């Protein structure tokens, strides 16, 4: 099982796979590329290889925020992001 020490590499790999990887404030994160099926395939492979990550949910969000990959929750709540984030 992966630990908090593995989160930065996961986040870097996800960002490399898609520029749309983003934290939604402090409540979630978005790892789906809406208009890029190839990016989604890369993301699926990364998360499959990483394994379970529910226990690292908050750490992944924090890492994305620390890297400036943040969509303010107000933006999400105002409907600018049309689909729900995948935790």
C-alpha positions as CSV (number, residue, x, y, z in Angstrom):
1,X,0.0,0.0,0.0
2,X,1.3,3.4,-0.9
3,X,2.1,6.1,1.7
4,X,2.1,9.9,1.8
5,X,5.7,9.7,0.6
6,X,4.4,8.4,-2.7
7,X,1.9,11.2,-3.3
8,X,4.3,13.8,-4.9
9,X,5.2,11.3,-7.7
10,X,1.6,10.3,-8.2
11,X,0.6,14.0,-8.6
12,X,3.6,14.7,-10.9
13,X,2.7,11.8,-13.1
14,X,-1.0,12.8,-13.2
15,X,-0.1,16.4,-14.1
16,X,2.2,15.1,-16.8
17,X,-0.6,13.0,-18.2
18,X,-3.1,15.9,-18.3
19,X,-3.1,19.6,-17.7
20,X,-6.6,19.4,-16.3
21,X,-5.5,17.6,-13.1
22,X,-6.6,20.0,-10.3
23,X,-7.6,20.2,-6.7
24,X,-11.2,21.5,-6.1
25,X,-10.5,23.8,-3.2
26,X,-9.8,21.6,-0.2
27,X,-12.6,19.1,-0.8
28,X,-11.6,17.0,-3.8
29,X,-9.6,16.7,-6.9
30,X,-10.2,16.3,-10.6
31,X,-8.2,13.8,-12.7
32,X,-10.3,13.4,-15.8
33,X,-9.4,15.1,-19.1
34,X,-12.7,16.1,-20.5
35,X,-11.6,16.4,-24.2
36,X,-8.6,14.1,-24.3
37,X,-9.3,10.3,-24.4
38,X,-5.6,9.6,-24.7
39,X,-4.9,11.6,-21.5
40,X,-7.6,9.6,-19.8
41,X,-5.9,6.3,-20.8
42,X,-2.7,7.6,-19.3
43,X,-4.4,8.6,-16.1
44,X,-6.2,5.3,-15.8
45,X,-2.9,3.5,-16.2
46,X,-1.2,5.7,-13.6
47,X,-4.0,5.2,-11.0
48,X,-4.2,1.5,-11.7
49,X,-0.5,1.1,-11.1
50,X,-0.6,3.3,-8.0
51,X,-3.3,1.2,-6.4
52,X,-5.8,2.2,-3.6
53,X,-5.5,5.9,-2.8
54,X,-8.6,6.7,-0.7
55,X,-6.4,6.8,2.5
56,X,-4.3,9.5,0.7
57,X,-7.2,11.7,-0.4
58,X,-6.4,14.7,1.7
59,X,-2.7,14.4,1.0
60,X,-3.3,14.3,-2.8
61,X,-5.5,17.5,-2.5
62,X,-2.8,19.2,-0.4
63,X,-0.1,18.3,-2.9
64,X,-2.1,19.6,-5.8
65,X,-2.7,22.8,-3.9
66,X,1.0,23.2,-3.0
67,X,1.8,22.9,-6.7
68,X,-0.6,25.6,-7.6
69,X,-3.1,23.2,-9.2
70,X,-6.2,24.6,-7.5
71,X,-9.6,25.5,-8.7
72,X,-11.2,27.7,-6.0
73,X,-14.3,26.0,-4.6
74,X,-16.3,29.1,-5.4
75,X,-15.6,28.5,-9.1
76,X,-16.8,24.9,-8.9
77,X,-19.9,25.9,-6.9
78,X,-20.8,28.6,-9.5
79,X,-21.1,25.9,-12.2
80,X,-18.0,26.7,-14.2
81,X,-17.0,23.1,-13.9
82,X,-19.8,21.1,-15.3
83,X,-19.2,17.6,-14.1
84,X,-18.4,16.2,-10.6
85,X,-14.7,15.6,-9.6
86,X,-13.5,12.0,-9.3
87,X,-12.0,11.4,-5.8
